[in-house]
Amino acid sequence: MLVGAKVLVDKLDQDLLRLHQISFDEYVVLVALSEHPEGMRIDRLGSVLVSPTRLPRLVTHLQLAGHVTRDAASGRGSDAWVRITPRGRAVVDRAAPDHVASVRTHLIDLVDRDEFLAVARVFAQVAGVATPTA
């Protein structure tokens, strides 16, 4: 399971790098920030798929690329307040259709509906959330 998840993330990463010159981790952070236009503290971004120890460095990289801003008064550590920029939002808007296609190619299209629902039920149990039924 872990090897399969790692291979999937690696394939998604390769597609994003090839098509949009951003990594999967960068994309995940930008998507999270695009859903919170008022911004988020870096430590809140820990709920995404990126390692909390990597987040400050990743945010700095995104800041240097012009994709996010960091509130100067909030500091540089895990309590810094980060917002997506119009440039960062444009990256998400351009990459999203290709990312969805990549997920479909590397995961969705490889299994039938019942297999996909079975995996969803397993992970819902692991996460302690309601089990998908349809």
N, CA, C and O atoms as a GROMACS GRO file, in nm:
protein
  536
    1MET      N    1   0.082  -0.118   0.000
    1MET     CA    2   0.000   0.000   0.000
    1MET      C    3   0.087   0.126   0.000
    1MET      O    4   0.065   0.217  -0.079
    2LEU      N    5   0.186   0.130   0.089
    2LEU     CA    6   0.272   0.248   0.097
    2LEU      C    7   0.356   0.264  -0.029
    2LEU      O    8   0.376   0.376  -0.077
    3VAL      N    9   0.404   0.153  -0.083
    3VAL     CA   10   0.483   0.160  -0.207
    3VAL      C   11   0.396   0.212  -0.320
    3VAL      O   12   0.439   0.297  -0.399
    4GLY      N   13   0.272   0.161  -0.329
    4GLY     CA   14   0.181   0.206  -0.434
    4GLY      C   15   0.150   0.354  -0.421
    4GLY      O   16   0.147   0.426  -0.521
    5ALA      N   17   0.127   0.401  -0.298
    5ALA     CA   18   0.100   0.544  -0.276
    5ALA      C   19   0.220   0.628  -0.316
    5ALA      O   20   0.205   0.734  -0.377
    6LYS      N   21   0.339   0.582  -0.282
    6LYS     CA   22   0.462   0.655  -0.317
    6LYS      C   23   0.480   0.661  -0.468
    6LYS      O   24   0.514   0.766  -0.523
    7VAL      N   25   0.458   0.550  -0.535
    7VAL     CA   26   0.471   0.547  -0.682
    7VAL      C   27   0.369   0.642  -0.745
    7VAL      O   28   0.401   0.714  -0.839
    8LEU      N   29   0.245   0.641  -0.694
    8LEU     CA   30   0.142   0.730  -0.746
    8LEU      C   31   0.184   0.877  -0.730
    8LEU      O   32   0.176   0.954  -0.825
    9VAL      N   33   0.228   0.914  -0.611
    9VAL     CA   34   0.270   1.053  -0.587
    9VAL      C   35   0.388   1.089  -0.676
    9VAL      O   36   0.395   1.200  -0.728
   10ASP      N   37   0.480   0.996  -0.695
   10ASP     CA   38   0.594   1.022  -0.783
   10ASP      C   39   0.548   1.048  -0.927
   10ASP      O   40   0.601   1.137  -0.994
   11LYS      N   41   0.450   0.972  -0.974
   11LYS     CA   42   0.398   0.992  -1.110
   11LYS      C   43   0.325   1.126  -1.122
   11LYS      O   44   0.340   1.196  -1.222
   12LEU      N   45   0.247   1.161  -1.020
   12LEU     CA   46   0.178   1.289  -1.021
   12LEU      C   47   0.280   1.404  -1.019
   12LEU      O   48   0.263   1.504  -1.088
   13ASP      N   49   0.385   1.386  -0.940
   13ASP     CA   50   0.493   1.484  -0.932
   13ASP      C   51   0.560   1.502  -1.068
   13ASP      O   52   0.582   1.614  -1.113
   14GLN      N   53   0.593   1.392  -1.132
   14GLN     CA   54   0.660   1.398  -1.262
   14GLN      C   55   0.574   1.471  -1.365
   14GLN      O   56   0.625   1.551  -1.444
   15ASP      N   57   0.443   1.443  -1.365
   15ASP     CA   58   0.354   1.508  -1.461
   15ASP      C   59   0.346   1.659  -1.435
   15ASP      O   60   0.352   1.738  -1.529
   16LEU      N   61   0.332   1.699  -1.309
   16LEU     CA   62   0.326   1.842  -1.277
   16LEU      C   63   0.457   1.912  -1.312
   16LEU      O   64   0.457   2.024  -1.364
   17LEU      N   65   0.569   1.848  -1.282
   17LEU     CA   66   0.699   1.908  -1.316
   17LEU      C   67   0.714   1.922  -1.468
   17LEU      O   68   0.761   2.026  -1.516
   18ARG      N   69   0.676   1.819  -1.541
   18ARG     CA   70   0.690   1.822  -1.687
   18ARG      C   71   0.598   1.926  -1.751
   18ARG      O   72   0.640   1.998  -1.841
   19LEU      N   73   0.476   1.933  -1.704
   19LEU     CA   74   0.377   2.020  -1.768
   19LEU      C   75   0.373   2.163  -1.714
   19LEU      O   76   0.340   2.256  -1.787
   20HIS      N   77   0.409   2.180  -1.584
   20HIS     CA   78   0.390   2.311  -1.522
   20HIS      C   79   0.510   2.359  -1.440
   20HIS      O   80   0.505   2.466  -1.380
   21GLN      N   81   0.615   2.282  -1.437
   21GLN     CA   82   0.738   2.318  -1.365
   21GLN      C   83   0.714   2.345  -1.217
   21GLN      O   84   0.780   2.430  -1.157
   22ILE      N   85   0.618   2.274  -1.158
   22ILE     CA   86   0.596   2.277  -1.013
   22ILE      C   87   0.590   2.134  -0.963
   22ILE      O   88   0.548   2.043  -1.035
   23SER      N   89   0.630   2.115  -0.839
   23SER     CA   90   0.626   1.981  -0.781
   23SER      C   91   0.487   1.952  -0.727
   23SER      O   92   0.404   2.042  -0.712
   24PHE      N   93   0.462   1.825  -0.698
   24PHE     CA   94   0.336   1.785  -0.636
   24PHE      C   95   0.319   1.857  -0.502
   24PHE      O   96   0.210   1.906  -0.472
   25ASP      N   97   0.426   1.864  -0.422
   25ASP     CA   98   0.419   1.932  -0.293
   25ASP      C   99   0.382   2.079  -0.310
   25ASP      O  100   0.300   2.132  -0.235
   26GLU      N  101   0.443   2.146  -0.408
   26GLU     CA  102   0.410   2.286  -0.433
   26GLU      C  103   0.264   2.301  -0.473
   26GLU      O  104   0.194   2.391  -0.426
   27TYR      N  105   0.218   2.212  -0.560
   27TYR     CA  106   0.080   2.215  -0.606
   27TYR      C  107  -0.016   2.197  -0.489
   27TYR      O  108  -0.114   2.270  -0.477
   28VAL      N  109   0.012   2.099  -0.402
   28VAL     CA  110  -0.075   2.072  -0.288
   28VAL      C  111  -0.085   2.194  -0.197
   28VAL      O  112  -0.194   2.228  -0.151
   29VAL      N  113   0.027   2.260  -0.170
   29VAL     CA  114   0.026   2.380  -0.085
   29VAL      C  115  -0.052   2.492  -0.153
   29VAL      O  116  -0.131   2.560  -0.089
   30LEU      N  117  -0.029   2.512  -0.283
   30LEU     CA  118  -0.101   2.618  -0.354
   30LEU      C  119  -0.251   2.592  -0.357
   30LEU      O  120  -0.331   2.685  -0.344
   31VAL      N  121  -0.291   2.467  -0.375
   31VAL     CA  122  -0.434   2.434  -0.374
   31VAL      C  123  -0.493   2.464  -0.236
   31VAL      O  124  -0.600   2.524  -0.227
   32ALA      N  125  -0.424   2.423  -0.130
   32ALA     CA  126  -0.473   2.452   0.006
   32ALA      C  127  -0.489   2.602   0.027
   32ALA      O  128  -0.589   2.646   0.083
   33LEU      N  129  -0.392   2.679  -0.017
   33LEU     CA  130  -0.399   2.825  -0.002
   33LEU      C  131  -0.507   2.885  -0.091
   33LEU      O  132  -0.570   2.984  -0.053
   34SER      N  133  -0.529   2.827  -0.208
   34SER     CA  134  -0.633   2.880  -0.297
   34SER      C  135  -0.772   2.862  -0.236
   34SER      O  136  -0.865   2.935  -0.269
   35GLU      N  137  -0.786   2.764  -0.148
   35GLU     CA  138  -0.913   2.740  -0.080
   35GLU      C  139  -0.929   2.829   0.043
   35GLU      O  140  -1.036   2.831   0.104
   36HIS      N  141  -0.824   2.903   0.078
   36HIS     CA  142  -0.826   2.997   0.191
   36HIS      C  143  -0.763   3.129   0.145
   36HIS      O  144  -0.651   3.161   0.184
   37PRO      N  145  -0.835   3.206   0.063
   37PRO     CA  146  -0.776   3.329   0.008
   37PRO      C  147  -0.734   3.430   0.114
   37PRO      O  148  -0.651   3.516   0.088
   38GLU      N  149  -0.791   3.419   0.234
   38GLU     CA  150  -0.750   3.509   0.342
   38GLU      C  151  -0.614   3.470   0.397
   38GLU      O  152  -0.552   3.547   0.472
   39GLY      N  153  -0.566   3.353   0.361
   39GLY     CA  154  -0.436   3.304   0.404
   39GLY      C  155  -0.445   3.201   0.513
   39GLY      O  156  -0.553   3.172   0.565
   40MET      N  157  -0.330   3.145   0.546
   40MET     CA  158  -0.321   3.041   0.649
   40MET      C  159  -0.186   3.053   0.717
   40MET      O  160  -0.089   3.103   0.659
   41ARG      N  161  -0.179   3.007   0.840
   41ARG     CA  162  -0.050   2.994   0.906
   41ARG      C  163   0.018   2.870   0.849
   41ARG      O  164  -0.047   2.772   0.815
   42ILE      N  165   0.150   2.876   0.841
   42ILE     CA  166   0.224   2.763   0.786
   42ILE      C  167   0.192   2.635   0.864
   42ILE      O  168   0.179   2.529   0.803
   43ASP      N  169   0.180   2.644   0.995
   43ASP     CA  170   0.154   2.521   1.071
   43ASP      C  171   0.017   2.461   1.038
   43ASP      O  172  -0.003   2.341   1.060
   44ARG      N  173  -0.076   2.539   0.988
   44ARG     CA  174  -0.206   2.486   0.944
   44ARG      C  175  -0.194   2.411   0.812
   44ARG      O  176  -0.275   2.324   0.782
   45LEU      N  177  -0.092   2.446   0.734
   45LEU     CA  178  -0.069   2.374   0.609
   45LEU      C  179  -0.021   2.232   0.636
   45LEU      O  180  -0.016   2.150   0.544
   46GLY      N  181   0.014   2.202   0.760
   46GLY     CA  182   0.056   2.067   0.795
   46GLY      C  183  -0.051   1.964   0.772
   46GLY      O  184  -0.022   1.844   0.769
   47SER      N  185  -0.176   2.008   0.757
   47SER     CA  186  -0.284   1.913   0.731
   47SER      C  187  -0.283   1.863   0.587
   47SER      O  188  -0.354   1.768   0.553
   48VAL      N  189  -0.202   1.927   0.502
   48VAL     CA  190  -0.190   1.878   0.365
   48VAL      C  191  -0.085   1.767   0.361
   48VAL      O  192  -0.033   1.727   0.465
   49LEU      N  193  -0.056   1.719   0.245
   49LEU     CA  194   0.029   1.601   0.231
   49LEU      C  195   0.178   1.626   0.243
   49LEU      O  196   0.258   1.535   0.222
   50VAL      N  197   0.217   1.748   0.276
   50VAL     CA  198   0.358   1.783   0.282
   50VAL      C  199   0.409   1.768   0.425
   50VAL      O  200   0.339   1.805   0.519
   51SER      N  201   0.528   1.717   0.440
   51SER     CA  202   0.588   1.700   0.572
   51SER      C  203   0.598   1.835   0.642
   51SER      O  204   0.646   1.932   0.583
   52PRO      N  205   0.555   1.844   0.768
   52PRO     CA  206   0.562   1.971   0.841
   52PRO      C  207   0.704   2.027   0.851
   52PRO      O  208   0.721   2.149   0.858
   53THR      N  209   0.804   1.942   0.851
   53THR     CA  210   0.941   1.991   0.859
   53THR      C  211   0.986   2.056   0.729
   53THR      O  212   1.078   2.138   0.730
   54ARG      N  213   0.923   2.020   0.618
   54ARG     CA  214   0.958   2.077   0.488
   54ARG      C  215   0.881   2.204   0.455
   54ARG      O  216   0.922   2.280   0.368
   55LEU      N  217   0.770   2.227   0.524
   55LEU     CA  218   0.682   2.338   0.487
   55LEU      C  219   0.749   2.475   0.487
   55LEU      O  220   0.735   2.549   0.389
   56PRO      N  221   0.822   2.513   0.592
   56PRO     CA  222   0.882   2.648   0.587
   56PRO      C  223   0.974   2.669   0.466
   56PRO      O  224   0.971   2.775   0.404
   57ARG      N  225   1.054   2.570   0.433
   57ARG     CA  226   1.143   2.581   0.317
   57ARG      C  227   1.063   2.584   0.187
   57ARG      O  228   1.096   2.659   0.095
   58LEU      N  229   0.960   2.502   0.179
   58LEU     CA  230   0.876   2.499   0.060
   58LEU      C  231   0.804   2.633   0.041
   58LEU      O  232   0.794   2.683  -0.070
   59VAL      N  233   0.754   2.689   0.150
   59VAL     CA  234   0.687   2.819   0.142
   59VAL      C  235   0.786   2.927   0.098
   59VAL      O  236   0.750   3.014   0.019
   60THR      N  237   0.907   2.923   0.148
   60THR     CA  238   1.009   3.018   0.104
   60THR      C  239   1.033   3.006  -0.045
   60THR      O  240   1.043   3.107  -0.115
   61HIS      N  241   1.041   2.884  -0.095
   61HIS     CA  242   1.060   2.861  -0.238
   61HIS      C  243   0.941   2.919  -0.318
   61HIS      O  244   0.962   2.985  -0.420
   62LEU      N  245   0.819   2.895  -0.271
   62LEU     CA  246   0.701   2.948  -0.338
   62LEU      C  247   0.697   3.100  -0.332
   62LEU      O  248   0.652   3.166  -0.425
   63GLN      N  249   0.745   3.155  -0.221
   63GLN     CA  250   0.751   3.301  -0.206
   63GLN      C  251   0.850   3.360  -0.307
   63GLN      O  252   0.820   3.460  -0.373
   64LEU      N  253   0.966   3.300  -0.318
   64LEU     CA  254   1.066   3.350  -0.413
   64LEU      C  255   1.018   3.340  -0.557
   64LEU      O  256   1.058   3.420  -0.642
   65ALA      N  257   0.931   3.242  -0.585
   65ALA     CA  258   0.875   3.227  -0.720
   65ALA      C  259   0.758   3.322  -0.744
   65ALA      O  260   0.708   3.330  -0.856
   66GLY      N  261   0.715   3.393  -0.640
   66GLY     CA  262   0.604   3.487  -0.654
   66GLY      C  263   0.467   3.424  -0.642
   66GLY      O  264   0.368   3.487  -0.677
   67HIS      N  265   0.460   3.300  -0.594
   67HIS     CA  266   0.332   3.228  -0.585
   67HIS      C  267   0.260   3.252  -0.453
   67HIS      O  268   0.138   3.235  -0.445
   68VAL      N  269   0.334   3.293  -0.350
   68VAL     CA  270   0.273   3.322  -0.220
   68VAL      C  271   0.341   3.445  -0.160
   68VAL      O  272   0.452   3.482  -0.199
   69THR      N  273   0.272   3.506  -0.066
   69THR     CA  274   0.333   3.611   0.015
   69THR      C  275   0.332   3.565   0.159
   69THR      O  276   0.247   3.487   0.201
   70ARG      N  277   0.429   3.616   0.234
   70ARG     CA  278   0.438   3.584   0.376
   70ARG      C  279   0.430   3.716   0.450
   70ARG      O  280   0.501   3.811   0.419
   71ASP      N  281   0.342   3.722   0.550
   71ASP     CA  282   0.328   3.842   0.631
   71ASP      C  283   0.456   3.865   0.708
   71ASP      O  284   0.494   3.783   0.792
   72ALA      N  285   0.523   3.975   0.680
   72ALA     CA  286   0.653   4.003   0.741
   72ALA      C  287   0.643   4.010   0.893
   72ALA      O  288   0.739   3.974   0.962
   73ALA      N  289   0.530   4.054   0.946
   73ALA     CA  290   0.516   4.067   1.091
   73ALA      C  291   0.499   3.932   1.159
   73ALA      O  292   0.518   3.920   1.280
   74SER      N  293   0.463   3.831   1.082
   74SER     CA  294   0.434   3.702   1.144
   74SER      C  295   0.557   3.614   1.159
   74SER      O  296   0.549   3.508   1.223
   75GLY      N  297   0.668   3.654   1.104
   75GLY     CA  298   0.790   3.576   1.120
   75GLY      C  299   0.815   3.481   1.006
   75GLY      O  300   0.745   3.481   0.905
   76ARG      N  301   0.917   3.398   1.023
   76ARG     CA  302   0.959   3.307   0.916
   76ARG      C  303   0.932   3.162   0.952
   76ARG      O  304   0.946   3.075   0.865
   77GLY      N  305   0.896   3.132   1.074
   77GLY     CA  306   0.881   2.994   1.118
   77GLY      C  307   0.742   2.940   1.089
   77GLY      O  308   0.674   2.985   0.997
   78SER      N  309   0.703   2.841   1.169
   78SER     CA  310   0.576   2.772   1.146
   78SER      C  311   0.455   2.858   1.179
   78SER      O  312   0.343   2.821   1.145
   79ASP      N  313   0.475   2.975   1.245
   79ASP     CA  314   0.361   3.061   1.275
   79ASP      C  315   0.342   3.171   1.170
   79ASP      O  316   0.254   3.255   1.187
   80ALA      N  317   0.421   3.172   1.065
   80ALA     CA  318   0.409   3.274   0.961
   80ALA      C  319   0.275   3.262   0.888
   80ALA      O  320   0.226   3.152   0.865
   81TRP      N  321   0.218   3.376   0.853
   81TRP     CA  322   0.092   3.383   0.779
   81TRP      C  323   0.123   3.392   0.631
   81TRP      O  324   0.200   3.478   0.588
   82VAL      N  325   0.063   3.303   0.551
   82VAL     CA  326   0.094   3.291   0.409
   82VAL      C  327  -0.034   3.306   0.328
   82VAL      O  328  -0.139   3.254   0.366
   83ARG      N  329  -0.024   3.377   0.216
   83ARG     CA  330  -0.137   3.395   0.125
   83ARG      C  331  -0.092   3.362  -0.017
   83ARG      O  332   0.022   3.385  -0.055
   84ILE      N  333  -0.185   3.308  -0.094
   84ILE     CA  334  -0.157   3.283  -0.235
   84ILE      C  335  -0.167   3.416  -0.310
   84ILE      O  336  -0.250   3.501  -0.278
   85THR      N  337  -0.082   3.433  -0.410
   85THR     CA  338  -0.084   3.552  -0.494
   85THR      C  339  -0.166   3.523  -0.620
   85THR      O  340  -0.197   3.408  -0.648
   86PRO      N  341  -0.201   3.626  -0.695
   86PRO     CA  342  -0.268   3.602  -0.823
   86PRO      C  343  -0.184   3.511  -0.914
   86PRO      O  344  -0.238   3.428  -0.987
   87ARG      N  345  -0.053   3.527  -0.908
   87ARG     CA  346   0.035   3.440  -0.988
   87ARG      C  347   0.024   3.294  -0.942
   87ARG      O  348   0.020   3.203  -1.025
   88GLY      N  349   0.020   3.272  -0.811
   88GLY     CA  350   0.004   3.136  -0.758
   88GLY      C  351  -0.130   3.077  -0.795
   88GLY      O  352  -0.140   2.959  -0.830
   89ARG      N  353  -0.235   3.158  -0.788
   89ARG     CA  354  -0.369   3.111  -0.826
   89ARG      C  355  -0.372   3.074  -0.974
   89ARG      O  356  -0.436   2.976  -1.012
   90ALA      N  357  -0.305   3.152  -1.056
   90ALA     CA  358  -0.300   3.120  -1.200
   90ALA      C  359  -0.231   2.986  -1.224
   90ALA      O  360  -0.271   2.911  -1.312
   91VAL      N  361  -0.127   2.957  -1.145
   91VAL     CA  362  -0.059   2.828  -1.157
   91VAL      C  363  -0.157   2.715  -1.125
   91VAL      O  364  -0.163   2.616  -1.198
   92VAL      N  365  -0.233   2.730  -1.017
   92VAL     CA  366  -0.332   2.628  -0.980
   92VAL      C  367  -0.435   2.613  -1.091
   92VAL      O  368  -0.468   2.501  -1.130
   93ASP      N  369  -0.486   2.724  -1.142
   93ASP     CA  370  -0.588   2.720  -1.247
   93ASP      C  371  -0.537   2.650  -1.373
   93ASP      O  372  -0.611   2.574  -1.436
   94ARG      N  373  -0.411   2.675  -1.408
   94ARG     CA  374  -0.354   2.610  -1.528
   94ARG      C  375  -0.325   2.463  -1.503
   94ARG      O  376  -0.347   2.380  -1.591
   95ALA      N  377  -0.275   2.430  -1.384
   95ALA     CA  378  -0.232   2.293  -1.357
   95ALA      C  379  -0.347   2.200  -1.321
   95ALA      O  380  -0.337   2.079  -1.345
   96ALA      N  381  -0.455   2.252  -1.266
   96ALA     CA  382  -0.563   2.166  -1.215
   96ALA      C  383  -0.617   2.067  -1.319
   96ALA      O  384  -0.627   1.948  -1.288
   97PRO      N  385  -0.653   2.110  -1.440
   97PRO     CA  386  -0.705   2.011  -1.536
   97PRO      C  387  -0.604   1.901  -1.568
   97PRO      O  388  -0.642   1.784  -1.580
   98ASP      N  389  -0.478   1.937  -1.580
   98ASP     CA  390  -0.375   1.836  -1.608
   98ASP      C  391  -0.355   1.744  -1.489
   98ASP      O  392  -0.332   1.624  -1.506
   99HIS      N  393  -0.363   1.800  -1.368
   99HIS     CA  394  -0.348   1.717  -1.249
   99HIS      C  395  -0.464   1.617  -1.238
   99HIS      O  396  -0.442   1.500  -1.207
  100VAL      N  397  -0.585   1.663  -1.264
  100VAL     CA  398  -0.701   1.573  -1.261
  100VAL      C  399  -0.683   1.463  -1.366
  100VAL      O  400  -0.711   1.346  -1.338
  101ALA      N  401  -0.638   1.498  -1.484
  101ALA     CA  402  -0.613   1.398  -1.588
  101ALA      C  403  -0.506   1.300  -1.546
  101ALA      O  404  -0.515   1.180  -1.575
  102SER      N  405  -0.404   1.349  -1.477
  102SER     CA  406  -0.297   1.263  -1.428
  102SER      C  407  -0.348   1.164  -1.324
  102SER      O  408  -0.313   1.046  -1.327
  103VAL      N  409  -0.430   1.213  -1.232
  103VAL     CA  410  -0.489   1.124  -1.130
  103VAL      C  411  -0.575   1.018  -1.198
  103VAL      O  412  -0.572   0.901  -1.161
  104ARG      N  413  -0.650   1.060  -1.297
  104ARG     CA  414  -0.735   0.964  -1.370
  104ARG      C  415  -0.648   0.858  -1.439
  104ARG      O  416  -0.676   0.739  -1.430
  105THR      N  417  -0.542   0.902  -1.507
  105THR     CA  418  -0.455   0.809  -1.580
  105THR      C  419  -0.384   0.712  -1.487
  105THR      O  420  -0.377   0.592  -1.514
  106HIS      N  421  -0.330   0.764  -1.377
  106HIS     CA  422  -0.244   0.683  -1.290
  106HIS      C  423  -0.318   0.612  -1.177
  106HIS      O  424  -0.257   0.533  -1.104
  107LEU      N  425  -0.450   0.638  -1.162
  107LEU     CA  426  -0.524   0.572  -1.054
  107LEU      C  427  -0.665   0.533  -1.097
  107LEU      O  428  -0.696   0.414  -1.104
  108ILE      N  429  -0.749   0.630  -1.126
  108ILE     CA  430  -0.891   0.605  -1.148
  108ILE      C  431  -0.916   0.505  -1.260
  108ILE      O  432  -0.993   0.410  -1.244
  109ASP      N  433  -0.851   0.524  -1.373
  109ASP     CA  434  -0.875   0.438  -1.490
  109ASP      C  435  -0.816   0.298  -1.474
  109ASP      O  436  -0.843   0.210  -1.557
  110LEU      N  437  -0.737   0.275  -1.371
  110LEU     CA  438  -0.673   0.144  -1.352
  110LEU      C  439  -0.761   0.045  -1.279
  110LEU      O  440  -0.733  -0.075  -1.279
  111VAL      N  441  -0.868   0.093  -1.216
  111VAL     CA  442  -0.954   0.004  -1.137
  111VAL      C  443  -1.100   0.026  -1.175
  111VAL      O  444  -1.137   0.132  -1.226
  112ASP      N  445  -1.183  -0.077  -1.149
  112ASP     CA  446  -1.325  -0.057  -1.175
  112ASP      C  447  -1.391   0.010  -1.054
  112ASP      O  448  -1.328   0.028  -0.950
  113ARG      N  449  -1.516   0.044  -1.068
  113ARG     CA  450  -1.588   0.121  -0.966
  113ARG      C  451  -1.590   0.048  -0.832
  113ARG      O  452  -1.566   0.109  -0.728
  114ASP      N  453  -1.617  -0.081  -0.834
  114ASP     CA  454  -1.624  -0.158  -0.708
  114ASP      C  455  -1.489  -0.161  -0.637
  114ASP      O  456  -1.483  -0.151  -0.514
  115GLU      N  457  -1.380  -0.177  -0.714
  115GLU     CA  458  -1.247  -0.175  -0.654
  115GLU      C  459  -1.218  -0.039  -0.591
  115GLU      O  460  -1.162  -0.030  -0.482
  116PHE      N  461  -1.255   0.065  -0.663
  116PHE     CA  462  -1.229   0.200  -0.612
  116PHE      C  463  -1.308   0.225  -0.484
  116PHE      O  464  -1.256   0.281  -0.388
  117LEU      N  465  -1.435   0.183  -0.482
  117LEU     CA  466  -1.516   0.201  -0.361
  117LEU      C  467  -1.463   0.118  -0.245
  117LEU      O  468  -1.470   0.161  -0.130
  118ALA      N  469  -1.409  -0.001  -0.274
  118ALA     CA  470  -1.351  -0.084  -0.168
  118ALA      C  471  -1.231  -0.013  -0.104
  118ALA      O  472  -1.217  -0.012   0.018
  119VAL      N  473  -1.146   0.045  -0.186
  119VAL     CA  474  -1.030   0.118  -0.135
  119VAL      C  475  -1.078   0.240  -0.055
  119VAL      O  476  -1.024   0.270   0.051
  120ALA      N  477  -1.179   0.309  -0.106
  120ALA     CA  478  -1.233   0.425  -0.036
  120ALA      C  479  -1.287   0.385   0.101
  120ALA      O  480  -1.268   0.457   0.199
  121ARG      N  481  -1.355   0.269   0.109
  121ARG     CA  482  -1.406   0.221   0.238
  121ARG      C  483  -1.294   0.191   0.335
  121ARG      O  484  -1.303   0.223   0.454
  122VAL      N  485  -1.189   0.128   0.287
  122VAL     CA  486  -1.075   0.096   0.373
  122VAL      C  487  -1.015   0.224   0.430
  122VAL      O  488  -0.992   0.234   0.551
  123PHE      N  489  -0.988   0.322   0.344
  123PHE     CA  490  -0.927   0.445   0.392
  123PHE      C  491  -1.022   0.527   0.479
  123PHE      O  492  -0.976   0.600   0.568
  124ALA      N  493  -1.151   0.518   0.455
  124ALA     CA  494  -1.247   0.585   0.542
  124ALA      C  495  -1.241   0.524   0.682
  124ALA      O  496  -1.249   0.595   0.782
  125GLN      N  497  -1.228   0.391   0.688
  125GLN     CA  498  -1.216   0.326   0.819
  125GLN      C  499  -1.086   0.366   0.888
  125GLN      O  500  -1.086   0.393   1.008
  126VAL      N  501  -0.977   0.371   0.814
  126VAL     CA  502  -0.849   0.411   0.870
  126VAL      C  503  -0.859   0.553   0.926
  126VAL      O  504  -0.809   0.582   1.035
  127ALA      N  505  -0.924   0.642   0.850
  127ALA     CA  506  -0.935   0.782   0.890
  127ALA      C  507  -1.045   0.805   0.994
  127ALA      O  508  -1.054   0.912   1.054
  128GLY      N  509  -1.130   0.704   1.016
  128GLY     CA  510  -1.237   0.717   1.114
  128GLY      C  511  -1.349   0.808   1.068
  128GLY      O  512  -1.411   0.877   1.148
  129VAL      N  513  -1.376   0.807   0.937
  129VAL     CA  514  -1.484   0.888   0.882
  129VAL      C  515  -1.591   0.799   0.822
  129VAL      O  516  -1.573   0.678   0.810
  130ALA      N  517  -1.701   0.858   0.783
  130ALA     CA  518  -1.812   0.782   0.726
  130ALA      C  519  -1.767   0.706   0.602
  130ALA      O  520  -1.687   0.755   0.522
  131THR      N  521  -1.818   0.587   0.588
  131THR     CA  522  -1.783   0.500   0.475
  131THR      C  523  -1.860   0.540   0.350
  131THR      O  524  -1.982   0.551   0.355
  132PRO      N  525  -1.790   0.562   0.238
  132PRO     CA  526  -1.859   0.594   0.111
  132PRO      C  527  -1.944   0.475   0.067
  132PRO      O  528  -1.901   0.360   0.080
  133THR      N  529  -2.062   0.502   0.016
  133THR     CA  530  -2.151   0.393  -0.025
  133THR      C  531  -2.183   0.395  -0.173
  133THR      O  532  -2.220   0.291  -0.229
  134ALA      N  533  -2.170   0.509  -0.239
  134ALA     CA  534  -2.210   0.514  -0.379
  134ALA      C  535  -2.098   0.552  -0.470
  134ALA      O  536  -2.117   0.560  -0.592
   0.00000   0.00000   0.00000
